[in-house]
Amino acid sequence: MKKIILLVALTSLSFIIKAQTCFGVHTGLNYSTFSEIKELTDNSPYLCGLHLGVFMNYRINNIIDFQPEINYAQKGYKWSIDYTTFPNDISKKIRINFKYNFIEIPALFKFFIGQNFNISIGPQLDLCLNRKIAVKEGEEVVNEGQNSKGYYPGYHRISLSLTGGIGYDFKNGIMLSARYSNGLTSIDKDNMSSRTSRNFLFAIGYKIFKLPSKK
């Protein structure tokens, strides 16, 4: 893992020296779930969360950009179960929200079709800061905590994803993008399953300033 991070850092430095460099910010919404959850829940397993971050954009040539980012992302999934109490035969619903806070470090290559439209793809390092679990029975919160290790499996701090999407970069610096990230390694520490993240991102960004290119 350390060798991969060092290789990405050295590659990024070489691009900074040779290429035209822009810096910017972006924000948006995540729409996420984990694999295997859809088959276990009665309702939609997707959870909405905030996405915001900074990026550096290096123009390699007329059709390819390299764009590493550092982002804060809220992701997770929802799990709901209908059950009947015994012996009263009262129907109830339990809803469990698993919310994870991540620092994401994607390294994207953007391929332009024309001057503005682009397709991006690249690996992503996911660093999990913490997890919050909220259990609701009807509208009442019956359990809420950071980890709840006694009831739910732990989680890995580091995981890997592959992310890709489409975007449109305006000449005035505004950037629109839609991406999909697919987890490559498991997040939950559960020997019975290997749940990985699934995330849709819709974001808007802005190039704040540009460094002069070095020849």
ChimeraX commands (.cxc) that place a marker at each C-alpha (Angstrom):
marker #1 position 0.00,0.00,0.00 radius 0.5
marker #1 position 2.82,2.44,0.90 radius 0.5
marker #1 position 4.54,1.72,-2.42 radius 0.5
marker #1 position 1.33,2.47,-4.34 radius 0.5
marker #1 position 0.84,5.79,-2.51 radius 0.5
marker #1 position 4.50,6.75,-3.14 radius 0.5
marker #1 position 4.19,5.89,-6.84 radius 0.5
marker #1 position 1.05,8.05,-7.17 radius 0.5
marker #1 position 2.80,10.93,-5.38 radius 0.5
marker #1 position 5.89,10.77,-7.64 radius 0.5
marker #1 position 3.75,10.56,-10.76 radius 0.5
marker #1 position 1.73,13.57,-9.62 radius 0.5
marker #1 position 4.92,15.59,-8.98 radius 0.5
marker #1 position 6.22,14.91,-12.48 radius 0.5
marker #1 position 2.96,16.15,-13.98 radius 0.5
marker #1 position 3.08,19.33,-11.87 radius 0.5
marker #1 position 6.51,20.18,-13.28 radius 0.5
marker #1 position 5.64,19.59,-16.92 radius 0.5
marker #1 position 1.94,20.37,-17.27 radius 0.5
marker #1 position -0.44,23.27,-16.98 radius 0.5
marker #1 position -1.89,23.07,-13.47 radius 0.5
marker #1 position -5.28,24.20,-12.13 radius 0.5
marker #1 position -6.59,24.05,-8.57 radius 0.5
marker #1 position -10.24,23.99,-7.60 radius 0.5
marker #1 position -13.04,22.88,-5.30 radius 0.5
marker #1 position -16.18,20.82,-5.80 radius 0.5
marker #1 position -19.24,19.68,-3.93 radius 0.5
marker #1 position -22.19,17.42,-4.53 radius 0.5
marker #1 position -24.37,14.56,-3.32 radius 0.5
marker #1 position -23.58,10.87,-2.86 radius 0.5
marker #1 position -26.24,8.23,-3.39 radius 0.5
marker #1 position -24.72,5.07,-1.93 radius 0.5
marker #1 position -25.28,1.53,-0.75 radius 0.5
marker #1 position -23.25,-1.65,-0.18 radius 0.5
marker #1 position -23.32,-4.87,-2.17 radius 0.5
marker #1 position -25.60,-7.68,-0.89 radius 0.5
marker #1 position -27.86,-5.23,0.98 radius 0.5
marker #1 position -30.57,-4.99,-1.70 radius 0.5
marker #1 position -31.43,-8.67,-1.22 radius 0.5
marker #1 position -31.72,-8.24,2.57 radius 0.5
marker #1 position -33.93,-5.16,2.89 radius 0.5
marker #1 position -37.61,-4.53,2.20 radius 0.5
marker #1 position -37.10,-0.95,0.92 radius 0.5
marker #1 position -34.51,1.07,-1.01 radius 0.5
marker #1 position -31.01,0.45,0.42 radius 0.5
marker #1 position -29.59,3.77,-0.81 radius 0.5
marker #1 position -28.47,6.56,1.51 radius 0.5
marker #1 position -27.86,10.22,0.56 radius 0.5
marker #1 position -24.78,12.03,1.84 radius 0.5
marker #1 position -22.59,15.09,1.39 radius 0.5
marker #1 position -19.55,15.23,-0.86 radius 0.5
marker #1 position -16.98,18.05,-0.92 radius 0.5
marker #1 position -13.31,18.34,-1.74 radius 0.5
marker #1 position -10.40,19.92,-3.56 radius 0.5
marker #1 position -8.63,18.90,-6.75 radius 0.5
marker #1 position -5.59,19.58,-8.89 radius 0.5
marker #1 position -6.00,19.32,-12.66 radius 0.5
marker #1 position -2.96,18.76,-14.90 radius 0.5
marker #1 position -3.26,19.17,-18.65 radius 0.5
marker #1 position -1.10,16.40,-20.17 radius 0.5
marker #1 position -2.04,17.12,-23.77 radius 0.5
marker #1 position -5.02,18.33,-25.79 radius 0.5
marker #1 position -7.20,15.34,-24.95 radius 0.5
marker #1 position -5.98,13.98,-21.57 radius 0.5
marker #1 position -6.01,15.53,-18.09 radius 0.5
marker #1 position -4.78,13.98,-14.85 radius 0.5
marker #1 position -6.86,14.99,-11.81 radius 0.5
marker #1 position -6.03,13.80,-8.26 radius 0.5
marker #1 position -8.46,14.82,-5.53 radius 0.5
marker #1 position -8.90,14.82,-1.75 radius 0.5
marker #1 position -12.57,14.56,-0.78 radius 0.5
marker #1 position -14.77,14.21,2.29 radius 0.5
marker #1 position -17.68,11.86,1.60 radius 0.5
marker #1 position -20.66,10.61,3.58 radius 0.5
marker #1 position -21.68,7.14,2.43 radius 0.5
marker #1 position -23.48,4.10,3.74 radius 0.5
marker #1 position -26.69,2.12,3.37 radius 0.5
marker #1 position -30.19,1.61,4.79 radius 0.5
marker #1 position -31.60,-1.66,6.02 radius 0.5
marker #1 position -35.26,-2.13,6.92 radius 0.5
marker #1 position -37.11,-5.22,8.17 radius 0.5
marker #1 position -40.82,-5.83,8.79 radius 0.5
marker #1 position -41.64,-8.22,11.64 radius 0.5
marker #1 position -44.53,-9.31,13.85 radius 0.5
marker #1 position -44.31,-9.31,17.65 radius 0.5
marker #1 position -45.20,-12.40,19.66 radius 0.5
marker #1 position -47.68,-13.11,21.20 radius 0.5
marker #1 position -49.52,-9.84,20.35 radius 0.5
marker #1 position -49.21,-10.19,16.55 radius 0.5
marker #1 position -48.39,-6.48,16.12 radius 0.5
marker #1 position -46.63,-5.58,12.86 radius 0.5
marker #1 position -43.56,-3.37,13.25 radius 0.5
marker #1 position -40.74,-2.07,11.08 radius 0.5
marker #1 position -37.10,-1.69,12.10 radius 0.5
marker #1 position -34.90,0.66,10.06 radius 0.5
marker #1 position -31.12,0.68,10.44 radius 0.5
marker #1 position -28.95,3.40,8.89 radius 0.5
marker #1 position -25.23,2.70,8.55 radius 0.5
marker #1 position -23.44,6.03,7.95 radius 0.5
marker #1 position -19.73,6.09,7.15 radius 0.5
marker #1 position -17.51,9.18,6.93 radius 0.5
marker #1 position -14.70,8.83,4.40 radius 0.5
marker #1 position -11.68,10.69,3.10 radius 0.5
marker #1 position -11.43,9.72,-0.57 radius 0.5
marker #1 position -8.28,10.10,-2.68 radius 0.5
marker #1 position -9.09,9.37,-6.34 radius 0.5
marker #1 position -6.50,9.65,-9.13 radius 0.5
marker #1 position -8.50,10.24,-12.30 radius 0.5
marker #1 position -7.56,10.39,-15.95 radius 0.5
marker #1 position -9.97,12.55,-17.97 radius 0.5
marker #1 position -10.30,11.88,-21.71 radius 0.5
marker #1 position -11.86,14.75,-23.65 radius 0.5
marker #1 position -14.22,14.36,-26.58 radius 0.5
marker #1 position -14.15,17.83,-28.08 radius 0.5
marker #1 position -13.18,20.78,-25.89 radius 0.5
marker #1 position -15.60,20.31,-22.99 radius 0.5
marker #1 position -17.17,16.84,-22.67 radius 0.5
marker #1 position -15.00,14.24,-20.95 radius 0.5
marker #1 position -14.93,10.68,-19.66 radius 0.5
marker #1 position -12.98,9.95,-16.45 radius 0.5
marker #1 position -11.67,6.78,-14.86 radius 0.5
marker #1 position -9.15,5.88,-12.18 radius 0.5
marker #1 position -8.42,4.14,-8.84 radius 0.5
marker #1 position -9.52,5.55,-5.51 radius 0.5
marker #1 position -8.17,5.11,-1.98 radius 0.5
marker #1 position -10.91,5.24,0.69 radius 0.5
marker #1 position -10.00,6.08,4.30 radius 0.5
marker #1 position -12.87,5.44,6.73 radius 0.5
marker #1 position -12.91,7.96,9.60 radius 0.5
marker #1 position -15.82,6.52,11.56 radius 0.5
marker #1 position -19.21,4.83,11.36 radius 0.5
marker #1 position -22.51,5.75,12.98 radius 0.5
marker #1 position -25.41,3.33,13.31 radius 0.5
marker #1 position -28.97,4.51,14.00 radius 0.5
marker #1 position -31.71,1.96,14.73 radius 0.5
marker #1 position -35.33,3.12,14.53 radius 0.5
marker #1 position -38.46,1.22,15.48 radius 0.5
marker #1 position -41.23,3.13,13.77 radius 0.5
marker #1 position -40.27,6.78,14.38 radius 0.5
marker #1 position -38.50,6.11,17.68 radius 0.5
marker #1 position -34.71,5.83,17.83 radius 0.5
marker #1 position -33.98,2.77,19.96 radius 0.5
marker #1 position -30.20,2.58,19.51 radius 0.5
marker #1 position -27.59,4.98,18.17 radius 0.5
marker #1 position -23.83,4.84,18.43 radius 0.5
marker #1 position -20.46,5.21,16.73 radius 0.5
marker #1 position -19.60,1.55,16.22 radius 0.5
marker #1 position -21.97,-0.71,18.20 radius 0.5
marker #1 position -19.37,-3.49,17.98 radius 0.5
marker #1 position -21.40,-5.76,20.20 radius 0.5
marker #1 position -24.17,-6.07,17.59 radius 0.5
marker #1 position -22.58,-5.34,14.21 radius 0.5
marker #1 position -19.31,-6.34,12.53 radius 0.5
marker #1 position -16.38,-3.94,12.61 radius 0.5
marker #1 position -15.07,-2.17,9.53 radius 0.5
marker #1 position -11.79,-1.75,7.69 radius 0.5
marker #1 position -10.16,1.67,7.84 radius 0.5
marker #1 position -8.69,1.41,4.33 radius 0.5
marker #1 position -10.35,0.14,1.16 radius 0.5
marker #1 position -9.95,0.54,-2.61 radius 0.5
marker #1 position -12.44,1.49,-5.31 radius 0.5
marker #1 position -12.60,2.01,-9.05 radius 0.5
marker #1 position -14.39,5.17,-10.11 radius 0.5
marker #1 position -15.45,6.55,-13.46 radius 0.5
marker #1 position -17.95,8.92,-14.99 radius 0.5
marker #1 position -18.73,11.71,-17.39 radius 0.5
marker #1 position -18.27,15.45,-17.10 radius 0.5
marker #1 position -18.52,18.81,-18.81 radius 0.5
marker #1 position -15.91,21.53,-18.22 radius 0.5
marker #1 position -17.02,25.06,-19.10 radius 0.5
marker #1 position -14.55,27.70,-20.27 radius 0.5
marker #1 position -15.43,29.92,-17.26 radius 0.5
marker #1 position -14.06,27.28,-14.85 radius 0.5
marker #1 position -17.32,25.57,-13.82 radius 0.5
marker #1 position -17.28,21.76,-13.97 radius 0.5
marker #1 position -20.24,19.35,-13.88 radius 0.5
marker #1 position -19.76,15.64,-13.31 radius 0.5
marker #1 position -21.59,12.41,-12.64 radius 0.5
marker #1 position -19.61,9.39,-11.39 radius 0.5
marker #1 position -20.06,5.83,-10.25 radius 0.5
marker #1 position -17.65,4.17,-7.78 radius 0.5
marker #1 position -17.44,0.43,-7.26 radius 0.5
marker #1 position -15.61,-0.95,-4.23 radius 0.5
marker #1 position -12.84,-3.46,-4.96 radius 0.5
marker #1 position -12.20,-4.51,-1.35 radius 0.5
marker #1 position -14.58,-5.26,1.52 radius 0.5
marker #1 position -15.38,-2.59,4.12 radius 0.5
marker #1 position -17.22,-4.59,6.79 radius 0.5
marker #1 position -15.22,-7.10,8.82 radius 0.5
marker #1 position -17.68,-9.94,8.37 radius 0.5
marker #1 position -16.41,-13.46,7.62 radius 0.5
marker #1 position -19.81,-14.45,6.25 radius 0.5
marker #1 position -19.86,-11.77,3.51 radius 0.5
marker #1 position -17.65,-9.34,1.61 radius 0.5
marker #1 position -19.71,-6.16,1.30 radius 0.5
marker #1 position -18.24,-3.47,-0.94 radius 0.5
marker #1 position -19.42,0.09,-1.54 radius 0.5
marker #1 position -21.54,1.23,-4.47 radius 0.5
marker #1 position -21.82,5.00,-4.94 radius 0.5
marker #1 position -23.32,7.47,-7.41 radius 0.5
marker #1 position -21.97,11.03,-7.23 radius 0.5
marker #1 position -23.44,14.18,-8.78 radius 0.5
marker #1 position -21.13,17.18,-8.35 radius 0.5
marker #1 position -20.35,20.73,-9.42 radius 0.5
marker #1 position -16.86,22.21,-9.25 radius 0.5
marker #1 position -14.95,25.37,-10.00 radius 0.5
marker #1 position -11.34,25.97,-11.05 radius 0.5
marker #1 position -10.15,28.70,-8.68 radius 0.5
marker #1 position -6.76,29.53,-10.16 radius 0.5
marker #1 position -4.20,28.29,-12.66 radius 0.5
marker #1 position -0.42,28.12,-12.43 radius 0.5
marker #1 position 1.66,29.13,-15.46 radius 0.5
marker #1 position 2.89,26.13,-17.40 radius 0.5
marker #1 position 6.58,25.23,-17.25 radius 0.5
marker #1 position 8.33,24.25,-20.43 radius 0.5
marker link #1:1,2 radius 0.2
marker link #1:2,3 radius 0.2
marker link #1:3,4 radius 0.2
marker link #1:4,5 radius 0.2
marker link #1:5,6 radius 0.2
marker link #1:6,7 radius 0.2
marker link #1:7,8 radius 0.2
marker link #1:8,9 radius 0.2
marker link #1:9,10 radius 0.2
marker link #1:10,11 radius 0.2
marker link #1:11,12 radius 0.2
marker link #1:12,13 radius 0.2
marker link #1:13,14 radius 0.2
marker link #1:14,15 radius 0.2
marker link #1:15,16 radius 0.2
marker link #1:16,17 radius 0.2
marker link #1:17,18 radius 0.2
marker link #1:18,19 radius 0.2
marker link #1:19,20 radius 0.2
marker link #1:20,21 radius 0.2
marker link #1:21,22 radius 0.2
marker link #1:22,23 radius 0.2
marker link #1:23,24 radius 0.2
marker link #1:24,25 radius 0.2
marker link #1:25,26 radius 0.2
marker link #1:26,27 radius 0.2
marker link #1:27,28 radius 0.2
marker link #1:28,29 radius 0.2
marker link #1:29,30 radius 0.2
marker link #1:30,31 radius 0.2
marker link #1:31,32 radius 0.2
marker link #1:32,33 radius 0.2
marker link #1:33,34 radius 0.2
marker link #1:34,35 radius 0.2
marker link #1:35,36 radius 0.2
marker link #1:36,37 radius 0.2
marker link #1:37,38 radius 0.2
marker link #1:38,39 radius 0.2
marker link #1:39,40 radius 0.2
marker link #1:40,41 radius 0.2
marker link #1:41,42 radius 0.2
marker link #1:42,43 radius 0.2
marker link #1:43,44 radius 0.2
marker link #1:44,45 radius 0.2
marker link #1:45,46 radius 0.2
marker link #1:46,47 radius 0.2
marker link #1:47,48 radius 0.2
marker link #1:48,49 radius 0.2
marker link #1:49,50 radius 0.2
marker link #1:50,51 radius 0.2
marker link #1:51,52 radius 0.2
marker link #1:52,53 radius 0.2
marker link #1:53,54 radius 0.2
marker link #1:54,55 radius 0.2
marker link #1:55,56 radius 0.2
marker link #1:56,57 radius 0.2
marker link #1:57,58 radius 0.2
marker link #1:58,59 radius 0.2
marker link #1:59,60 radius 0.2
marker link #1:60,61 radius 0.2
marker link #1:61,62 radius 0.2
marker link #1:62,63 radius 0.2
marker link #1:63,64 radius 0.2
marker link #1:64,65 radius 0.2
marker link #1:65,66 radius 0.2
marker link #1:66,67 radius 0.2
marker link #1:67,68 radius 0.2
marker link #1:68,69 radius 0.2
marker link #1:69,70 radius 0.2
marker link #1:70,71 radius 0.2
marker link #1:71,72 radius 0.2
marker link #1:72,73 radius 0.2
marker link #1:73,74 radius 0.2
marker link #1:74,75 radius 0.2
marker link #1:75,76 radius 0.2
marker link #1:76,77 radius 0.2
marker link #1:77,78 radius 0.2
marker link #1:78,79 radius 0.2
marker link #1:79,80 radius 0.2
marker link #1:80,81 radius 0.2
marker link #1:81,82 radius 0.2
marker link #1:82,83 radius 0.2
marker link #1:83,84 radius 0.2
marker link #1:84,85 radius 0.2
marker link #1:85,86 radius 0.2
marker link #1:86,87 radius 0.2
marker link #1:87,88 radius 0.2
marker link #1:88,89 radius 0.2
marker link #1:89,90 radius 0.2
marker link #1:90,91 radius 0.2
marker link #1:91,92 radius 0.2
marker link #1:92,93 radius 0.2
marker link #1:93,94 radius 0.2
marker link #1:94,95 radius 0.2
marker link #1:95,96 radius 0.2
marker link #1:96,97 radius 0.2
marker link #1:97,98 radius 0.2
marker link #1:98,99 radius 0.2
marker link #1:99,100 radius 0.2
marker link #1:100,101 radius 0.2
marker link #1:101,102 radius 0.2
marker link #1:102,103 radius 0.2
marker link #1:103,104 radius 0.2
marker link #1:104,105 radius 0.2
marker link #1:105,106 radius 0.2
marker link #1:106,107 radius 0.2
marker link #1:107,108 radius 0.2
marker link #1:108,109 radius 0.2
marker link #1:109,110 radius 0.2
marker link #1:110,111 radius 0.2
marker link #1:111,112 radius 0.2
marker link #1:112,113 radius 0.2
marker link #1:113,114 radius 0.2
marker link #1:114,115 radius 0.2
marker link #1:115,116 radius 0.2
marker link #1:116,117 radius 0.2
marker link #1:117,118 radius 0.2
marker link #1:118,119 radius 0.2
marker link #1:119,120 radius 0.2
marker link #1:120,121 radius 0.2
marker link #1:121,122 radius 0.2
marker link #1:122,123 radius 0.2
marker link #1:123,124 radius 0.2
marker link #1:124,125 radius 0.2
marker link #1:125,126 radius 0.2
marker link #1:126,127 radius 0.2
marker link #1:127,128 radius 0.2
marker link #1:128,129 radius 0.2
marker link #1:129,130 radius 0.2
marker link #1:130,131 radius 0.2
marker link #1:131,132 radius 0.2
marker link #1:132,133 radius 0.2
marker link #1:133,134 radius 0.2
marker link #1:134,135 radius 0.2
marker link #1:135,136 radius 0.2
marker link #1:136,137 radius 0.2
marker link #1:137,138 radius 0.2
marker link #1:138,139 radius 0.2
marker link #1:139,140 radius 0.2
marker link #1:140,141 radius 0.2
marker link #1:141,142 radius 0.2
marker link #1:142,143 radius 0.2
marker link #1:143,144 radius 0.2
marker link #1:144,145 radius 0.2
marker link #1:145,146 radius 0.2
marker link #1:146,147 radius 0.2
marker link #1:147,148 radius 0.2
marker link #1:148,149 radius 0.2
marker link #1:149,150 radius 0.2
marker link #1:150,151 radius 0.2
marker link #1:151,152 radius 0.2
marker link #1:152,153 radius 0.2
marker link #1:153,154 radius 0.2
marker link #1:154,155 radius 0.2
marker link #1:155,156 radius 0.2
marker link #1:156,157 radius 0.2
marker link #1:157,158 radius 0.2
marker link #1:158,159 radius 0.2
marker link #1:159,160 radius 0.2
marker link #1:160,161 radius 0.2
marker link #1:161,162 radius 0.2
marker link #1:162,163 radius 0.2
marker link #1:163,164 radius 0.2
marker link #1:164,165 radius 0.2
marker link #1:165,166 radius 0.2
marker link #1:166,167 radius 0.2
marker link #1:167,168 radius 0.2
marker link #1:168,169 radius 0.2
marker link #1:169,170 radius 0.2
marker link #1:170,171 radius 0.2
marker link #1:171,172 radius 0.2
marker link #1:172,173 radius 0.2
marker link #1:173,174 radius 0.2
marker link #1:174,175 radius 0.2
marker link #1:175,176 radius 0.2
marker link #1:176,177 radius 0.2
marker link #1:177,178 radius 0.2
marker link #1:178,179 radius 0.2
marker link #1:179,180 radius 0.2
marker link #1:180,181 radius 0.2
marker link #1:181,182 radius 0.2
marker link #1:182,183 radius 0.2
marker link #1:183,184 radius 0.2
marker link #1:184,185 radius 0.2
marker link #1:185,186 radius 0.2
marker link #1:186,187 radius 0.2
marker link #1:187,188 radius 0.2
marker link #1:188,189 radius 0.2
marker link #1:189,190 radius 0.2
marker link #1:190,191 radius 0.2
marker link #1:191,192 radius 0.2
marker link #1:192,193 radius 0.2
marker link #1:193,194 radius 0.2
marker link #1:194,195 radius 0.2
marker link #1:195,196 radius 0.2
marker link #1:196,197 radius 0.2
marker link #1:197,198 radius 0.2
marker link #1:198,199 radius 0.2
marker link #1:199,200 radius 0.2
marker link #1:200,201 radius 0.2
marker link #1:201,202 radius 0.2
marker link #1:202,203 radius 0.2
marker link #1:203,204 radius 0.2
marker link #1:204,205 radius 0.2
marker link #1:205,206 radius 0.2
marker link #1:206,207 radius 0.2
marker link #1:207,208 radius 0.2
marker link #1:208,209 radius 0.2
marker link #1:209,210 radius 0.2
marker link #1:210,211 radius 0.2
marker link #1:211,212 radius 0.2
marker link #1:212,213 radius 0.2
marker link #1:213,214 radius 0.2
marker link #1:214,215 radius 0.2
view
